[in-house]
Amino acid sequence: MRVVFVSSPEEEKFYTVIAVAEALNDLVDRENFADVRFFYFSSKPFDRKMVYENNLRFQRMNVALLKTPLLNFLSFLESLLQLFVIFPDVVFSAGGLETKPFVRAAKWLGIPVIVHEENSFPDEVNEEVQDIAFRITVAYREVALAFKKENREKIVHTGQPLRKVLRRKIDHGAQELLNLEADVPVIWVRGGKEGSLFMNQIIEESLPELLSSFQVVHQTGKDSFNEIKMLTDASLEGNSFRYRYHLYDELDDLSKKMLASVASVAVTRARVELFELAYWEIPAIVIPRTNTYRNFEIENAYNYARAGAGVVIEENNLTSSGLVFELRRILENFGVRQQMIEGARKFRVDDSEDKIAREIAKIYLSHEVEDKEV
């Protein structure tokens, strides 16, 4: 079995590759597939250690941003040569602009391609290559309607793959690790990695009222951290509940799993983190960005809310008073929280990465049968 994984280097795309690679490695061990080789193509690896741990051989794509027809053609030729040397049974694409020449090269060589769409509207590349994909796996059931009618039979609703390390909450140690009080509800703010300064500023404005009743773990993302730290240091000076505010740029996997066991509600953007919150059954207030391609974050947010797992506040309606009102409505009403927990259970799809791994294995096994018949 030879499988090529390809993605742009963004964290979400990379983690999709890792989650599917983990599941495929487990499947290979159970089924005793022979001559197994996995390759990962990207312009750079997000985490080399994870690549190595999952038996992936990293190969660099020298993509020059695909800004001109000539660069597109050169990237296609390079991808064609790289794939011809390996000639895998299947290519799995987690998406992103850099994958387009690679997917086209695979189709030209007759190699089946599985593309994954993690949002409620296909990105530019998946929308463009849908005709040549062998299979399209989707995180949101609703995205099927955004593809051409003739391609919908290719679509498999798998949900969003998650890494094994995030699959189980840790129900002890959060208070000690994050310095939390045992009996005060915890609000987990997941500010995102980019474009979240406004959302983080609204959180900062809301802190004096929130901290009198709740604890706030605020994950700003690296872009906003310094500015938010400066603002909160000033606004909380002399506040007797300042100790209930915990500011981080990012949290590691261990901290996330511990926090997942004690968080009463999350304030979040509307990307892959929704699937993590659903798996952990944490009620959510979802604040989608408004400047995404085809407003996919807004679509993600409302699809999540329709399942009953959270409520949506769009950025143009976001105020500190409105946010505090919604947080109190959730945190002070047991029935509302339970409905959202049930909604999260309804929304999530278990074993998403295993479903994709089995789709990859089906293609490999069909090639085995063809070779034996020949």
C-alpha positions as CSV (number, residue, x, y, z in Angstrom):
1,M,0.0,0.0,0.0
2,R,1.4,3.4,-1.0
3,V,-0.5,6.5,0.0
4,V,0.4,10.1,-0.6
5,F,-1.0,12.8,1.7
6,V,-0.9,16.4,0.5
7,S,-2.0,19.7,2.1
8,S,-1.1,23.3,2.5
9,P,1.0,23.9,5.7
10,E,-1.8,25.5,7.8
11,E,-2.3,23.9,11.2
12,E,-5.9,22.7,10.6
13,K,-4.9,21.1,7.3
14,F,-1.8,19.5,8.8
15,Y,-3.8,18.0,11.7
16,T,-6.3,16.6,9.3
17,V,-3.5,14.7,7.6
18,I,-2.1,13.5,10.9
19,A,-5.5,12.3,12.2
20,V,-6.1,10.3,9.0
21,A,-2.6,8.9,9.0
22,E,-3.0,7.7,12.6
23,A,-6.2,5.9,11.7
24,L,-4.6,4.4,8.6
25,N,-1.6,3.2,10.6
26,D,-4.0,1.5,13.0
27,L,-5.9,-0.1,10.1
28,V,-2.7,-1.3,8.5
29,D,-1.7,-3.0,11.8
30,R,-5.1,-4.7,12.1
31,E,-5.3,-5.9,8.5
32,N,-1.6,-6.7,8.0
33,F,-1.2,-4.8,4.7
34,A,2.1,-5.4,3.0
35,D,4.7,-3.0,1.7
36,V,3.2,0.0,3.4
37,R,4.7,3.4,2.5
38,F,3.2,6.8,3.4
39,F,4.4,10.1,2.0
40,Y,3.4,13.7,3.0
41,F,3.8,16.5,0.6
42,S,3.6,20.2,1.6
43,S,5.7,23.3,1.3
44,K,6.7,22.8,4.9
45,P,5.8,20.4,7.7
46,F,3.9,22.1,10.6
47,D,5.4,19.6,13.1
48,R,8.2,17.3,11.9
49,K,7.9,15.2,15.0
50,M,4.3,14.3,14.3
51,V,5.2,13.5,10.7
52,Y,7.9,11.1,11.8
53,E,5.8,9.5,14.5
54,N,3.1,8.6,12.0
55,N,5.4,6.9,9.5
56,L,5.1,9.7,7.0
57,R,8.0,10.5,4.7
58,F,8.1,14.2,4.2
59,Q,8.6,15.5,0.7
60,R,8.8,19.3,0.0
61,M,6.6,20.9,-2.6
62,N,8.4,23.8,-4.1
63,V,5.2,25.8,-4.8
64,A,5.9,29.4,-5.8
65,L,2.5,30.7,-4.7
66,L,0.9,29.8,-8.0
67,K,0.6,33.5,-9.0
68,T,1.0,33.1,-12.8
69,P,0.0,30.5,-15.4
70,L,3.7,29.7,-15.9
71,L,4.2,29.0,-12.2
72,N,1.1,26.9,-12.2
73,F,2.4,24.8,-15.1
74,L,5.8,24.4,-13.5
75,S,4.2,23.3,-10.2
76,F,2.1,20.8,-12.2
77,L,5.2,19.4,-13.9
78,E,7.1,19.1,-10.5
79,S,4.0,17.3,-8.9
80,L,3.8,15.0,-11.9
81,L,7.4,13.9,-11.6
82,Q,7.2,13.5,-7.8
83,L,4.0,11.3,-8.1
84,F,5.4,9.3,-11.1
85,V,8.4,8.2,-9.0
86,I,6.2,7.0,-6.1
87,F,3.1,6.1,-8.1
88,P,0.8,5.6,-5.0
89,D,-2.4,3.7,-4.9
90,V,-4.3,6.8,-3.7
91,V,-3.7,10.5,-3.0
92,F,-5.4,12.1,0.0
93,S,-5.7,15.9,-0.1
94,A,-6.6,17.8,3.0
95,G,-7.0,21.0,0.9
96,G,-5.5,24.4,0.4
97,L,-4.2,26.3,-2.6
98,E,-0.9,24.4,-2.8
99,T,-2.7,21.1,-3.4
100,K,-4.2,22.0,-6.8
101,P,-1.3,21.1,-9.1
102,F,-0.8,17.9,-7.1
103,V,-4.4,16.8,-7.5
104,R,-4.4,17.6,-11.2
105,A,-1.1,15.6,-11.6
106,A,-2.6,12.6,-9.8
107,K,-5.6,12.6,-12.1
108,W,-3.4,12.9,-15.2
109,L,-1.5,9.8,-14.0
110,G,-4.7,7.9,-13.3
111,I,-4.2,7.9,-9.5
112,P,-7.5,8.1,-7.5
113,V,-7.7,11.2,-5.4
114,I,-9.7,11.7,-2.2
115,V,-10.3,15.3,-1.3
116,H,-11.5,16.4,2.2
117,E,-13.6,19.5,2.8
118,E,-13.6,20.7,6.4
119,N,-16.0,23.6,6.1
120,S,-19.6,24.2,5.1
121,F,-18.6,25.6,1.7
122,P,-15.9,24.1,-0.5
123,D,-12.7,26.0,-0.7
124,E,-11.5,27.3,-4.1
125,V,-9.4,24.3,-4.8
126,N,-12.0,21.6,-3.8
127,E,-14.6,23.5,-5.8
128,E,-12.3,23.5,-8.8
129,V,-11.1,19.9,-8.7
130,Q,-14.5,18.3,-7.7
131,D,-14.9,16.8,-11.2
132,I,-11.6,14.9,-11.1
133,A,-11.8,13.7,-7.5
134,F,-12.6,10.0,-7.0
135,R,-14.1,10.6,-3.6
136,I,-15.1,13.8,-1.6
137,T,-15.2,13.4,2.2
138,V,-17.0,16.2,4.0
139,A,-17.1,17.4,7.6
140,Y,-20.5,19.0,7.2
141,R,-23.4,17.2,5.7
142,E,-24.8,20.5,4.3
143,V,-21.8,21.1,2.1
144,A,-23.0,18.5,-0.4
145,L,-25.4,21.0,-1.8
146,A,-22.6,23.3,-2.7
147,F,-21.0,20.7,-5.1
148,K,-22.3,20.0,-8.6
149,K,-25.3,17.7,-8.6
150,E,-23.5,15.2,-10.8
151,N,-20.7,15.0,-8.2
152,R,-22.8,14.4,-5.1
153,E,-22.6,10.6,-5.5
154,K,-18.9,10.9,-4.7
155,I,-19.6,12.6,-1.4
156,V,-19.2,10.7,1.9
157,H,-20.2,12.5,5.1
158,T,-17.4,11.5,7.5
159,G,-17.3,14.5,9.9
160,Q,-13.9,16.1,10.7
161,P,-11.0,13.9,11.6
162,L,-9.5,14.5,15.0
163,R,-6.2,13.3,16.4
164,K,-6.2,10.5,18.9
165,V,-4.6,12.7,21.6
166,L,-7.7,14.9,21.7
167,R,-10.2,12.1,21.8
168,R,-10.3,11.7,25.6
169,K,-10.7,14.4,28.2
170,I,-8.6,14.3,31.3
171,D,-10.9,14.7,34.3
172,H,-8.3,15.7,36.8
173,G,-5.5,18.1,37.2
174,A,-7.0,21.2,35.4
175,Q,-7.3,23.2,38.6
176,E,-3.7,22.6,39.6
177,L,-2.2,23.0,36.1
178,L,-4.2,26.2,35.2
179,N,-4.6,27.5,38.7
180,L,-8.4,27.4,38.7
181,E,-11.0,27.4,41.5
182,A,-12.9,24.2,42.0
183,D,-16.4,25.5,42.3
184,V,-16.5,28.6,40.0
185,P,-17.8,28.0,36.4
186,V,-15.1,28.3,33.7
187,I,-15.5,30.2,30.4
188,W,-13.0,29.0,27.8
189,V,-12.3,31.6,25.1
190,R,-10.7,30.3,22.0
191,G,-9.7,33.4,20.1
192,G,-8.2,31.9,17.1
193,K,-4.9,32.4,15.4
194,E,-5.7,35.3,13.1
195,G,-8.4,37.9,12.6
196,S,-9.5,37.7,16.2
197,L,-8.4,41.0,17.6
198,F,-11.9,42.5,17.7
199,M,-13.3,39.4,19.4
200,N,-10.5,39.4,22.0
201,Q,-11.1,43.1,22.6
202,I,-14.8,42.4,23.4
203,I,-13.7,39.7,25.8
204,E,-11.4,42.2,27.5
205,E,-14.3,44.8,27.8
206,S,-16.5,42.1,29.4
207,L,-14.0,40.9,32.0
208,P,-15.0,43.2,34.9
209,E,-18.5,41.9,34.9
210,L,-17.7,38.3,34.1
211,L,-15.0,37.8,36.7
212,S,-17.4,38.6,39.6
213,S,-19.2,35.3,38.9
214,F,-17.0,33.2,36.6
215,Q,-13.4,32.2,35.7
216,V,-12.1,33.0,32.2
217,V,-9.4,31.1,30.4
218,H,-8.6,33.3,27.4
219,Q,-6.7,31.8,24.5
220,T,-5.9,34.7,22.3
221,G,-3.8,33.3,19.5
222,K,-0.3,34.6,19.0
223,D,-1.3,37.6,16.9
224,S,-3.4,39.2,19.6
225,F,-1.6,38.2,22.7
226,N,0.6,41.2,23.4
227,E,-2.0,43.7,22.8
228,I,-4.7,41.9,24.9
229,K,-2.2,41.4,27.7
230,M,-1.5,45.2,27.7
231,L,-5.2,46.0,27.7
232,T,-6.1,43.5,30.5
233,D,-3.2,44.5,32.7
234,A,-4.6,48.0,32.6
235,S,-8.3,47.3,32.8
236,L,-8.0,44.7,35.6
237,E,-5.6,46.7,37.8
238,G,-7.1,46.8,41.3
239,N,-9.9,44.3,40.4
240,S,-10.3,42.0,43.4
241,F,-11.2,39.1,41.0
242,R,-8.3,39.5,38.7
243,Y,-6.9,36.1,39.8
244,R,-9.8,34.5,38.0
245,Y,-8.5,35.6,34.6
246,H,-6.0,33.4,32.8
247,L,-4.4,34.6,29.6
248,Y,-2.5,32.4,27.1
249,D,-1.5,32.8,23.5
250,E,-1.9,29.0,22.8
251,L,-2.6,25.9,24.9
252,D,-0.9,22.6,24.4
253,D,-2.9,19.3,23.9
254,L,-2.6,18.3,27.6
255,S,-4.0,21.7,28.8
256,K,-6.8,21.5,26.3
257,K,-7.9,18.0,27.4
258,M,-7.8,19.1,31.1
259,L,-9.7,22.3,30.4
260,A,-12.3,20.4,28.4
261,S,-13.2,18.5,31.5
262,V,-13.9,21.7,33.5
263,A,-15.1,24.3,31.0
264,S,-18.8,25.1,31.3
265,V,-19.0,27.0,28.1
266,A,-16.7,28.1,25.2
267,V,-16.5,31.2,23.2
268,T,-15.1,30.3,19.8
269,R,-14.5,30.9,16.2
270,A,-16.1,28.7,13.6
271,R,-13.5,26.4,12.2
272,V,-12.2,22.9,13.2
273,E,-12.5,23.8,16.9
274,L,-16.2,23.3,16.6
275,F,-15.7,19.6,16.1
276,E,-13.4,19.4,19.1
277,L,-16.0,21.2,21.3
278,A,-18.7,18.9,20.0
279,Y,-16.6,15.9,20.9
280,W,-16.0,17.2,24.4
281,E,-19.7,18.2,24.7
282,I,-19.0,21.8,25.7
283,P,-21.8,24.4,25.0
284,A,-20.6,27.2,22.8
285,I,-21.1,30.7,21.7
286,V,-19.8,30.9,18.2
287,I,-18.5,34.1,16.7
288,P,-17.7,33.6,13.0
289,R,-15.3,35.8,11.1
290,T,-17.1,37.7,8.3
291,N,-14.3,38.0,5.8
292,T,-13.8,34.3,4.9
293,Y,-14.2,32.8,1.4
294,R,-17.9,32.6,0.6
295,N,-18.6,33.4,4.3
296,F,-17.8,29.7,5.2
297,E,-17.3,30.5,8.9
298,I,-20.8,32.0,9.1
299,E,-22.2,28.9,7.4
300,N,-20.2,26.7,9.8
301,A,-21.6,28.6,12.8
302,Y,-25.2,28.3,11.8
303,N,-24.9,24.7,10.9
304,Y,-23.5,24.1,14.4
305,A,-26.3,26.1,16.0
306,R,-29.0,24.3,14.0
307,A,-27.9,21.1,15.7
308,G,-28.5,22.8,19.0
309,A,-24.9,22.8,20.1
310,G,-24.4,26.5,20.5
311,V,-25.6,30.0,19.7
312,V,-24.2,32.4,17.0
313,I,-23.3,36.0,17.5
314,E,-22.1,37.6,14.3
315,E,-19.3,40.1,14.5
316,N,-21.4,43.1,13.4
317,N,-23.8,42.3,16.4
318,L,-21.1,41.6,18.9
319,T,-21.0,43.8,22.0
320,S,-19.7,43.2,25.5
321,S,-23.2,43.5,27.0
322,G,-24.7,41.1,24.5
323,L,-21.9,38.6,25.0
324,V,-22.3,38.8,28.8
325,F,-26.0,38.3,28.5
326,E,-25.6,35.1,26.5
327,L,-22.9,33.7,28.8
328,R,-25.1,34.3,31.8
329,R,-28.1,32.8,30.0
330,I,-26.1,29.6,29.4
331,L,-24.2,29.4,32.6
332,E,-27.1,30.2,34.9
333,N,-29.6,27.9,33.2
334,F,-29.0,24.2,33.6
335,G,-31.7,23.3,31.0
336,V,-30.1,25.4,28.3
337,R,-26.7,23.9,29.0
338,Q,-28.1,20.3,28.8
339,Q,-29.8,21.1,25.5
340,M,-26.5,22.3,24.1
341,I,-24.7,19.2,25.3
342,E,-27.4,17.1,23.6
343,G,-26.9,19.2,20.5
344,A,-23.2,18.6,20.5
345,R,-23.8,14.8,20.7
346,K,-26.2,15.2,17.7
347,F,-23.7,17.2,15.7
348,R,-20.5,15.2,16.1
349,V,-19.6,12.2,14.0
350,D,-17.6,9.5,15.8
351,D,-14.6,7.9,14.1
352,S,-14.4,10.4,11.3
353,E,-10.7,9.6,10.6
354,D,-11.5,5.9,10.5
355,K,-14.1,6.4,7.9
356,I,-11.6,8.2,5.7
357,A,-9.0,5.5,6.3
358,R,-11.4,2.9,5.2
359,E,-12.1,4.8,2.0
360,I,-8.4,4.8,1.3
361,A,-8.1,1.1,2.0
362,K,-11.0,0.3,-0.3
363,I,-9.1,1.9,-3.2
364,Y,-6.0,0.0,-2.3
365,L,-7.8,-3.3,-2.1
366,S,-9.5,-2.7,-5.4
367,H,-6.1,-2.3,-7.0
368,E,-5.0,-5.6,-5.3
369,V,-7.9,-7.4,-6.9
370,E,-7.2,-5.9,-10.3
371,D,-3.5,-6.9,-10.1
372,K,-4.5,-10.5,-9.3
373,E,-7.0,-10.7,-12.1
374,V,-4.3,-9.5,-14.5
